[in-house]
Amino acid sequence: MNATNTRYARSAGILLLLWPLGVSCGETPPGGGPGPGPEPEPEVVLPPPLDSLPPVMPTNTDRFATSGQCGQCHFAGPESTVMHDTAGNDISPVYLWRSSMMAFAARDPYYLAVFGEELVKHSGREAFVEETCTRCHAPAGSEEQAQAGAHLTFDALVAGDGEEAHLARDGVTCTLCHQIADDGLGKTQSFAGGFVIGYERKIYGPHLVPKVDPMELIVNYTPTASAHITKSEVCATCHTVLVPVMKGDQRVGDFLEQAPYLEWKNSTFASGVPCATCHLPTQDEAKVDISSPIAKFPAGLGARTPYGQHRFSGGNSYMLRILADNVEWTGANVAPEELEQSAARAEAHIAEGGVVKILSASMAGSALSVEVQVENHAGHKFPTGYPSRRAWIHLRAEGAGGEVLFESGGFDATGALVDRAGARLDRADTVLPHLDLVTKESEVQVYEAVAKDATGAPTHRPLASVGFVKDNRLLPLGWSSADTWIDWIGPVGVSGDGTFQAGFDRVTYKIEGGAAVRRVKVELLYQSVRPTELDSLARVPHPAAVRFSSMASARPSIPVVAAQALIEL
């Protein structure tokens, strides 16, 4: 696709090029009619979209193997009677993993779009960008290249046919995680992909006295019992992301892009509820402990308990549904239905993390005063992870006939925050403040982390970030301001709000003319990608950004309802 005009739009999954911004189709462009009109934005020439990704071919190197090798025994399939729960669901490790964001970490089109934008912004420093952006999203491929004194390139990731490329596109693959050694885990040097993997071809698991012969025979790995593989410190190696802050070619600091592990360490969950408890659950839907053999070969293996389901459910149902829409493009051999099921599990997971309550609703003069409490039941901040995610309070006050008398937190068809007149409230160049009191419909309590660049302006780019201009995400229970890492993970922009506490936040809504209100509905909404990020990426002249923008235009970033409450007056 060639682009010579300056405005674009998304429609039916296609990028359409229109007039300069501020001019509707059928209107006269600025300078051709009455009035000066707005200044047009700079011209953006968009390249053709990124081609579909090649499939992952079976690969086995001196340290790593692609997941299909593991699937020979750890994928149940319809013919197997093992690795199923009591309801008959396939819970084999490779089956559940292959429809998770872990499996698609390197084929996530949003990741590739941001990766592409950084390459555009850092022209001439591609090696720095590629080394930084592939370490955790394509760890086996990255490590394979590092041992050879090289680095994984973007082109190899999306189009390569070498061993490192196939390992890379396999995402966070089985033989990567299960070979992480108990070496420096939980320490600073292990963060940002600082895991250690040896050459012994040991596959670590939690079960004592594993049967080693089948795995040694089939894939030349030795099952090795070690309790460290179930610890949160293993997850921390890639889920504590320190991004270099550069000044020219000099590293002058670090930006802590995301830190679920450090947030978890500063919570009550750290005393006995590791990451795996929620993200690799050992109970079925009926809350019964699962007991099953962990492989279908050889026959007659004894059942193992606990049995961790490799769901890796998080908060990214939006991306899983985009993947389901475009699974052929990803090159993955996964049915869209599996990705939809994974998305549904992610939404159920989100609902476990948040609670909203209406504590009181009473008249104070001519205003209706409503006190809302939002609670965080997750083992880390809510939301956590990549800082494109946000949650907010959507409150509607209705009259006797259901008519809306007051609304804060409404959104449009793109998922953007708007008032009742449809005016956009969230923009890329503004930061919505943390609120303790809401008196106008244009005010919305949004829980989010917003990064800032060296000038202090908000930015969505990881490699432009130096810190946060706002971080009022809900704190977990047990949070302490005396934590060792508090300078890195402490909230930003909440000073003076005495009701922003560990585990909850309270917000008061004062609605003038509230005597006519008969019903108040409150929702806690969750969104994994802000529309402002999508708007910015749609202007990035990189094939990966063009492709992702096309995908996102066909499936807008509509928020998920994490929790809701209702009161009748």
C-alpha positions in Angstrom: 0.0 0.0 0.0 1.4 3.4 -0.9 0.4 6.5 1.1 0.8 10.1 0.0 -1.9 11.9 2.0 -1.7 12.8 5.6 -4.8 11.4 7.2 -5.7 7.7 7.7 -8.7 5.8 9.1 -9.4 2.3 10.0 -12.4 0.5 8.4 -13.1 -3.2 7.9 -9.5 -4.0 8.9 -8.0 -1.8 6.1 -6.0 1.4 6.6 -7.7 4.1 4.5 -5.9 7.2 3.6 -8.0 10.4 3.7 -7.6 14.2 3.9 -5.4 16.0 6.4 -6.6 15.6 10.0 -9.5 17.9 11.0 -11.2 17.6 7.6 -14.1 15.2 6.9 -14.7 13.5 3.5 -16.7 15.9 1.3 -15.3 19.0 3.0 -12.9 21.4 1.4 -9.3 21.0 2.7 -7.7 23.8 4.7 -6.7 26.7 2.5 -9.3 25.8 -0.2 -12.3 27.4 1.5 -13.4 29.9 4.2 -11.6 29.9 7.4 -8.0 28.9 8.1 -8.7 25.4 9.3 -6.3 23.4 11.6 -2.7 22.7 10.8 -2.3 19.4 8.9 -0.1 16.8 10.5 3.2 15.8 8.9 2.9 13.4 6.0 3.2 9.7 6.9 4.0 7.2 4.1 3.0 3.8 5.3 4.8 0.7 3.8 3.0 -2.5 2.9 2.0 -4.6 5.9 4.1 -7.4 7.3 3.7 -10.7 5.5 2.4 -13.7 7.4 4.9 -15.4 9.6 6.5 -18.7 8.7 5.5 -21.8 10.8 7.8 -23.1 13.4 9.6 -26.1 12.1 10.9 -28.9 14.3 14.3 -27.8 15.7 16.7 -29.3 18.1 20.0 -27.7 19.0 22.7 -28.5 21.7 20.4 -26.8 24.3 16.9 -26.2 22.9 14.1 -27.9 21.2 10.8 -26.6 19.8 7.6 -27.4 21.6 6.5 -30.0 19.1 9.4 -32.2 20.4 7.9 -32.1 23.9 4.4 -32.6 22.5 5.2 -36.1 21.5 4.5 -37.1 25.1 3.1 -34.1 26.8 0.2 -33.4 24.3 -2.8 -35.6 25.1 -5.0 -35.3 22.0 -8.4 -36.9 21.7 -6.9 -40.4 21.6 -5.3 -40.2 25.0 -7.1 -41.1 28.3 -4.5 -39.3 30.5 -3.9 -35.6 31.1 -7.6 -34.9 31.3 -9.6 -33.5 34.2 -12.7 -35.0 35.7 -14.8 -33.1 33.2 -12.9 -34.6 30.3 -11.0 -31.4 29.4 -7.6 -31.8 27.9 -5.1 -30.3 30.4 -1.9 -31.6 28.8 0.9 -29.0 29.2 1.6 -28.4 25.5 -2.1 -28.3 24.6 -2.8 -25.5 27.1 0.4 -23.7 26.5 0.0 -23.5 22.7 -3.0 -21.1 23.0 -1.4 -18.9 25.6 0.4 -15.5 25.2 3.6 -17.3 26.3 3.4 -19.4 23.1 2.7 -16.3 21.0 5.1 -14.0 22.8 7.2 -13.6 19.6 4.3 -13.6 17.2 2.2 -11.2 19.1 1.4 -8.5 16.5 1.2 -5.7 19.1 4.7 -6.6 20.3 6.0 -6.7 16.7 4.4 -3.3 16.0 6.0 -1.7 19.1 9.3 -3.5 18.1 9.0 -2.0 14.6 8.3 1.5 15.9 11.5 1.3 18.1 13.5 0.3 15.0 12.1 3.3 13.1 12.9 5.6 16.0 16.4 4.2 16.5 17.6 4.0 12.9 21.3 3.1 12.9 21.0 1.5 16.3 19.0 -1.6 15.3 21.3 -4.0 17.1 20.5 -2.3 20.5 16.8 -2.5 19.8 16.9 -6.1 18.7 18.9 -7.3 21.6 16.6 -5.5 24.0 13.3 -6.5 22.5 13.9 -10.2 21.8 15.5 -11.4 25.1 12.2 -12.2 26.8 9.8 -12.5 23.9 11.9 -14.9 21.9 14.3 -16.1 24.6 15.5 -19.4 23.1 16.3 -17.8 19.8 18.0 -14.9 21.6 20.1 -17.2 23.8 21.0 -19.4 20.8 22.4 -16.4 19.0 24.1 -15.0 22.1 26.1 -18.1 22.6 27.4 -17.6 19.1 28.4 -14.0 19.8 25.5 -12.6 17.7 22.0 -11.3 18.3 18.6 -12.2 17.0 17.4 -9.8 14.4 13.9 -8.6 13.6 14.1 -10.0 10.1 15.2 -13.4 11.4 12.3 -13.4 13.9 9.6 -12.7 11.3 11.0 -14.3 8.2 14.1 -16.4 9.0 14.5 -20.1 8.4 17.5 -20.8 10.7 17.4 -22.8 13.9 17.5 -19.5 15.9 14.5 -18.2 14.0 12.3 -21.3 14.6 13.2 -21.3 18.3 12.4 -17.6 18.4 9.0 -17.9 16.9 8.2 -20.7 19.4 7.9 -17.9 22.0 8.5 -18.7 25.6 9.0 -22.4 24.8 9.1 -25.4 27.0 12.8 -26.1 27.0 13.6 -22.5 27.8 11.6 -22.3 31.1 12.3 -25.8 32.2 16.0 -25.4 31.8 16.4 -22.2 33.9 18.9 -23.1 36.5 18.7 -22.1 40.2 21.5 -19.6 39.7 21.0 -16.0 41.0 17.2 -16.2 40.9 15.4 -13.3 42.5 18.5 -11.1 42.4 18.9 -8.1 40.2 21.2 -9.8 37.7 18.5 -12.3 36.9 16.0 -9.6 35.8 15.3 -8.5 32.3 16.1 -12.0 30.9 19.1 -12.7 33.1 18.2 -16.4 33.4 21.0 -18.9 33.3 20.8 -22.0 31.1 23.5 -24.6 31.1 24.5 -27.3 28.6 23.6 -30.3 30.7 20.2 -30.7 29.0 18.5 -31.0 32.3 14.7 -30.5 32.3 13.7 -29.3 35.8 10.4 -30.3 37.3 8.8 -30.4 40.7 8.2 -34.1 41.0 10.5 -36.4 42.9 12.1 -39.5 41.3 11.2 -38.7 37.7 11.3 -41.5 35.1 14.3 -40.5 33.0 14.6 -43.1 30.3 11.7 -42.1 27.9 12.8 -38.4 27.7 16.5 -39.3 27.4 15.7 -41.7 24.6 13.2 -39.5 22.6 14.6 -36.0 23.0 17.9 -36.4 24.8 16.9 -34.4 27.9 17.2 -35.6 31.5 14.2 -35.0 33.8 15.6 -33.5 37.0 13.7 -32.9 40.2 14.1 -29.4 41.6 11.7 -27.3 43.7 13.0 -24.0 42.3 11.1 -24.5 39.0 7.8 -23.7 40.9 9.1 -20.5 42.5 8.1 -17.0 41.5 11.8 -16.1 41.0 11.8 -18.2 37.8 8.9 -16.0 36.4 10.7 -12.9 37.6 13.5 -13.4 35.1 11.4 -12.1 32.3 8.5 -10.4 34.2 10.8 -7.9 35.8 11.7 -5.7 32.8 14.5 -3.2 33.2 14.8 -1.2 30.0 18.1 0.7 29.4 17.8 4.5 29.5 20.3 5.7 26.9 22.0 9.0 26.2 23.6 8.5 22.9 25.5 5.3 23.2 25.8 5.6 27.0 23.5 3.7 29.4 22.7 6.3 32.0 20.0 4.4 34.0 17.1 2.0 33.8 13.4 2.2 33.4 11.4 -0.4 35.3 8.8 -1.0 32.6 7.0 -3.7 34.5 7.5 -5.5 37.8 4.8 -8.0 38.7 7.3 -10.0 40.7 8.5 -7.0 42.8 4.9 -6.0 43.4 4.1 -9.6 44.5 7.1 -9.5 46.9 5.5 -6.5 48.5 2.2 -8.2 49.3 0.7 -10.8 51.6 0.8 -13.3 48.8 4.6 -13.5 49.0 4.4 -15.5 52.2 3.0 -18.6 50.5 1.1 -17.9 47.3 3.6 -18.1 44.4 2.8 -16.9 40.8 2.1 -20.5 39.8 -0.8 -20.8 42.2 -2.9 -18.5 40.0 -1.2 -18.8 36.6 -0.7 -22.6 36.6 -3.6 -23.7 38.8 -3.5 -27.2 40.2 -7.2 -27.4 40.7 -10.0 -28.0 38.2 -13.1 -25.9 37.7 -14.7 -27.6 40.7 -11.7 -26.6 42.9 -10.7 -30.3 43.2 -6.9 -31.1 43.2 -5.9 -32.5 39.8 -4.1 -35.9 39.8 -2.8 -37.2 36.5 0.2 -38.7 34.7 2.2 -35.9 33.1 2.9 -37.8 29.9 1.1 -40.3 27.7 4.2 -42.3 27.0 5.2 -44.7 28.3 1.9 -46.3 29.3 1.2 -46.9 32.9 2.9 -43.8 34.4 1.7 -43.0 37.9 -0.5 -40.0 38.6 1.2 -36.9 39.8 -0.1 -34.3 42.3 0.1 -31.4 42.2 -0.5 -31.1 38.5 0.0 -27.5 37.2 -2.2 -26.6 34.3 0.0 -24.6 31.8 -2.7 -22.0 31.1 -0.6 -19.0 31.9 -3.9 -16.9 32.0 -3.2 -13.2 32.4 -5.0 -10.1 31.4 -4.7 -10.1 27.6 -7.9 -11.5 26.3 -7.9 -8.7 23.7 -4.7 -9.9 22.0 -5.8 -13.5 22.2 -8.9 -12.7 20.3 -6.9 -10.7 17.7 -4.7 -13.8 17.3 -7.9 -15.9 16.9 -9.0 -13.6 14.1 -5.6 -13.8 12.4 -4.3 -17.2 13.3 -3.4 -18.1 9.7 -1.1 -15.0 9.6 0.7 -16.1 12.7 1.8 -19.4 11.1 0.7 -21.3 14.3 -1.0 -24.7 14.1 -3.7 -23.7 16.6 -7.4 -23.6 16.0 -9.1 -20.2 16.6 -11.5 -21.9 19.0 -8.6 -22.7 21.3 -7.5 -19.1 21.4 -11.1 -18.0 22.1 -11.2 -20.4 25.0 -7.9 -19.0 26.2 -9.4 -15.5 25.9 -12.4 -16.5 28.0 -10.1 -18.0 30.7 -8.2 -14.7 30.7 -11.4 -12.7 31.3 -12.4 -15.0 34.1 -8.9 -14.5 35.5 -9.3 -10.7 35.3 -12.6 -11.0 37.2 -10.9 -12.8 40.0 -8.6 -9.8 40.6 -11.0 -6.9 41.0 -14.1 -6.2 43.1 -16.2 -3.0 43.2 -18.7 -2.0 45.9 -21.1 0.8 46.5 -20.5 1.6 50.2 -23.1 4.3 50.5 -25.5 6.6 48.6 -27.2 9.5 50.3 -28.4 13.0 49.7 -26.2 15.9 50.8 -28.2 19.0 50.1 -29.1 18.9 46.4 -26.4 16.4 45.5 -26.4 12.6 45.7 -23.2 11.4 47.3 -22.1 7.9 46.3 -19.0 6.3 47.8 -17.5 3.6 45.7 -14.8 1.1 46.8 -12.6 -0.8 44.4 -10.6 -3.7 45.7 -7.6 -5.5 44.4 -7.6 -9.3 45.1 -4.6 -10.0 42.8 -1.2 -10.8 44.1 0.3 -7.7 42.5 -0.9 -4.3 41.3 -4.1 -4.2 39.3 -3.6 -3.9 36.5 0.0 -5.1 36.2 2.4 -6.0 33.4 3.0 -3.9 30.3 2.0 -0.3 30.9 -0.6 -0.1 28.1 -3.1 -1.6 30.4 -5.6 0.3 32.5 -8.8 -0.1 34.6 -11.4 2.5 35.4 -14.6 3.1 37.3 -17.7 3.4 35.1 -20.6 4.9 37.1 -24.1 5.5 35.7 -26.9 7.2 37.7 -30.3 6.5 36.3 -33.8 7.9 36.8 -37.1 6.0 37.3 -37.4 5.2 33.6 -33.8 4.1 33.1 -32.7 7.4 31.7 -29.1 8.4 32.3 -28.8 11.4 34.6 -25.1 11.2 35.2 -22.3 9.1 33.7 -18.5 8.9 34.4 -16.3 6.5 32.5 -18.3 5.9 29.4 -16.6 4.8 26.2 -17.1 4.8 22.5 -17.0 2.1 19.8 -13.1 2.2 19.8 -12.9 1.8 23.6 -11.8 5.4 24.1 -13.1 7.3 27.1 -15.8 9.9 26.2 -18.4 12.0 27.9 -22.1 11.6 27.1 -21.8 14.1 24.2 -19.1 11.8 22.6 -16.2 14.2 23.3 -12.9 12.3 23.7 -11.5 12.5 27.2 -8.2 10.5 26.8 -5.5 11.7 24.4 -1.9 10.7 23.9 -0.6 14.1 25.0 -2.6 14.3 28.3 -2.6 12.4 31.6 -5.9 11.9 33.4 -5.3 12.7 37.0 -5.9 10.4 40.0 -9.2 11.4 41.6 -10.7 11.1 45.1 -13.8 13.1 44.3 -15.7 13.2 41.0 -18.2 16.0 40.5 -18.4 16.2 36.6 -19.0 13.7 33.9 -15.7 14.6 32.3 -13.9 13.3 35.3 -13.0 9.6 35.3 -11.0 7.6 37.9 -8.5 5.6 35.8 -6.0 3.2 37.3 -3.0 3.1 35.1 0.8 3.5 34.7 1.7 6.2 32.2 5.4 6.4 31.2 7.2 9.7 30.6 10.1 10.6 28.3 13.2 12.7 29.2 11.2 15.9 28.7 8.5 14.7 31.1 5.9 14.2 28.4 3.8 11.0 28.4 5.0 8.3 26.0 4.0 4.8 25.0 7.4 3.8 23.8 9.5 1.6 26.1 12.9 2.8 24.8 11.8 6.5 25.2 10.7 6.0 28.8 12.7 7.2 31.8 10.0 6.8 34.5 6.3 7.2 35.2 4.4 10.4 35.3 1.4 8.5 36.8 1.1 5.2 38.5 -2.1 4.9 40.6 -2.7 1.2 39.9 -4.5 -0.6 42.8 -2.0 -1.9 45.3 -2.1 -5.5 46.6 -2.9 -6.4 50.1 0.0 -6.2 52.5 1.7 -3.4 50.5 4.4 -1.5 52.5 5.9 1.9 51.8 9.1 0.6 53.5 9.7 -2.0 50.9 13.3 -2.3 49.5 12.1 -1.6 46.0 9.6 1.2 46.9 11.5 3.9 44.9 11.0 1.8 41.8 7.5 0.4 42.4 5.8 3.0 44.6 2.7 4.8 43.4 3.0 8.1 41.5 0.4 10.9 41.6 -1.7 9.8 44.5 -0.4 12.0 47.3 -3.1 13.5 49.5 -5.6 10.7 48.9 -5.9 9.0 52.3 -8.4 6.4 50.9 -5.9 5.0 48.4 -4.6 2.1 50.5 -3.1 -1.4 50.3 -5.8 -3.5 48.7 -8.4 -0.8 47.9 -9.3 2.7 46.8 -12.4 4.7 47.6 -13.8 7.4 45.3 -16.8 9.7 46.2 -19.2 10.9 43.4 -21.2 14.0 44.0 -24.1 14.2 41.6 -26.0 17.5 41.5 -29.8 17.2 41.2 -29.4 13.7 42.5 -32.9 13.6 44.0 -34.2 12.1 40.7 -31.7 9.2 40.8 -33.3 5.8 41.4 -30.5 3.5 40.5 -26.7 3.6 40.5 -24.7 1.1 38.5 -20.9 0.8 38.8 -18.5 -1.3 36.8 -14.8 -1.8 37.1 -13.6 -2.0 33.5 -10.3 -3.4 32.2 -8.5 -2.7 29.0 -5.2 -4.3 27.9 -4.3 -1.7 25.2 -5.3 2.0 25.4 -6.8 3.4 22.1 -4.2 6.2 22.3 -1.5 3.6 21.7 -3.4 2.2 18.7 -3.8 5.6 17.3 -0.1 6.3 17.6 0.9 2.9 16.1 -1.4 3.5 13.1 1.0 6.3 12.0 4.2 4.3 12.4 5.8 3.7 9.0 6.9 0.1 9.7 5.3 -3.1 8.1 4.6 -4.6 11.5 2.8 -1.5 12.7 0.7 -1.4 9.5 -0.3 -5.0 9.9 -1.2 -4.7 13.5 -3.2 -1.5 12.9 -5.2 -3.4 10.3 -5.9 -6.2 12.8 -6.9 -3.8 15.6 -9.2 -1.8 13.3 -11.3 -4.9 12.8 -11.5 -5.6 16.5 -11.5 -2.4 18.6 -10.1 -2.4 22.2 -13.4 -2.7 24.0 -12.9 -3.0 27.8 -13.8 -6.1 29.8 -16.1 -5.9 32.8 -14.0 -7.1 35.7 -16.6 -6.4 38.4 -19.9 -4.6 38.9 -22.3 -3.4 41.6 -25.8 -2.0 41.7 -27.9 -0.1 44.2 -31.6 0.9 44.1 -32.6 4.1 45.8 
